[in-house]
């Protein structure tokens, strides 16, 4: 009886472990994508900060 429950726990533990590995992998991929997006946005912002500002408003004196 103890042998059967241990066998189930091992196989159940393996599937749990596999699910956790898959979840971790997906989480890491999502975090990497977010980091790339933030880096790209920061780079774009830095480039726009260097661009000359155009004043399109008309002044009335």
Secondary structure, DSSP 8 states (H G I E B T S, - for coil): -HHHHHHHHHHHHHHHHHHHHHHHHHHHHHHHHHHHHHHHHHHHHHHHHHS----------
